[in-house]
Amino acid sequence: MTVASPSPAQTAARLASHADALQALARGALAALPREPRLHVKLALAAQAHADARDGVAILDRLADLPPAAPPAHGAPGDRAELVDALRSHLADVSPLLDLPTAELLVGILFRQRRALEAPVPTAVDAPAPARDAWIEIGTAPASGPGAQLHATLNAEVLAAEIVAQVAADGGQLAANRLADVARLADLHLQAAAAIERAGAAAGVHWGDHPVSVSPFARMSSLGAAARIELAAAVAAAARPEEPADAGVALLLEHLRANDIAHGRVAARWNGG
């Protein structure tokens, strides 16, 4: 019995096309993030960029075990719907008997891409970066009053995500691993912002209760990519309260400091360490 499946070289070409599409989607989401004013949309953009960039790296890992890929005949899929169609078609052609690693890889990526297509991130609003929700007051002096420190910590995590996202926006065709680094950090910082927002709400502190400063975003204009990564970490760390108001906030700060470890490892890699 003959088993039909693409050749390794054909598989490599199709996988390379999928990787190009995933990286383009991740870059687009990261570029939109600093200019999107709505906090909940920033969160969704970062999460999707991270998922897309991570899947792009997974494909490149698979390509390392295949013959060199020829340039795709028709270019990479132009949007997520086209990518889903291309993944579905590729998976249908692959025989798990002959190429189980590719089949398993495609199953996972197709599942995530179909889910993203069925629940898309809202269309991003293009406002001057760094953008904030309409009810947020932009200030320069540090805010004061009950809950001001926690509110500033939330804003600092958002700023850190925007700074690392801007690395992708300004960096052109970042290598896949670096794109994944940036997307991961943006996602980590915005997950932290969401956790702080929930903790604040429980304490009666809400997003927009205090003016916020966005001045660190402008400071990165003269910095290189690695220095921007370090700036983002410094901005987030500097805003955290030294004496947490309660045990819940103290535990939250422990998790934020754990995120600093991941951020530090990325900074070390980007600095050649």
Residue, then its C-alpha position, 0 to 999 in steps of 0.5 A: m500500500t502506498v502512503a501519500s504525504p508531502s516530501p520533506a522538502q515540500t513540507a519545509a517550504r510549506l512550514a516556512s510559509h506558515a512561520d512567515a505568516l505567524q511572525a507577520l501577525a505577531r509583528g502587527a499586533l505588537a506594533a498596534l499595542p502602544r497606539e491602542p488606548r483600551l487596556h483590555v485590547k492591549l491585553a488581547l493584542a499581547a496575548q495573541a502576539h505571544a501565541d503567534a510568535r511562539d508558534g512561529v519559533a516552534i515551526l522553525d525548530r521543526l524546520a531545523d530537522l528538515p531539508p532547506a526550504a525553497p521559497p514558497a511559490h505564492g508567498a505567505p498567507g496574507d491574514r489569519a483566515e488564509l493561514v487557517d486555510a493553509l494549515r488545514s490544507h497542509l494537515a490534510d496532506v500530511s501522513p502521520l505514519l510518515d511525518l508524525p512530528t509535523a502532523e502533531l505540530l500542525v494540529g496544535i497550531l491549527f487549533r490555536q489559529r482557529r480559536a483566534l479566528e473565531a474570537p478575534v481581537p477587536t480592531a485596534v484604534d490608532a492613537p498617538a503612542p503611548a495611548r490610554d483609555a479616554w478617561i485616563e488623565i495624563g500627568t507629569a507629577p507623581a500622583s498622591g492619595p489612597g491607592a496612588q502607588l498601586h495605580a502607578t504600578l499598574n500604569a508602569e506595567v502597561l508602559a513596560a509592555e508598550i516599550v518592549a512592543q515598540v522594539a518590534a514596531d521599530g525593529g523591522q524584521l526581528a529574528a524569530n527568537r527575538l520577536a518571541d522574546v518581545a512578545r513574551l515580555a509584552d504579554l508578561h507585563l500586561q498579565a501583571a497589569a491585569a492582576i494589579e487591576r483586579a487587586g486594586a478593584a478589590a481595594g477600591v482602586h480603579w484604573g483612572d482614579h489617578p493621573v498617570s505619567v507616560s514620560p518613560f516611553a519618550r526616553m527610549s527614542s535614543l536607545g537601542a533595542a537591548a537598552r529598551i528591554e532594560l528600560a522596560a524592566a526598570v520602569a516596572a520595578a521602580a513603581r512598585p510599592e516598598e511596603p505593600a498594603d496587605a498580604g494579597v498585594a505582597l504576594l502579587l509583588e512576589h510574582l512581579r519580581a519573578n517576572d523580572i527573572a524572565h525579563g533579565r534573561v532576555a536582556a542578557r541574551w540581547n546584550g550578548g550574555 
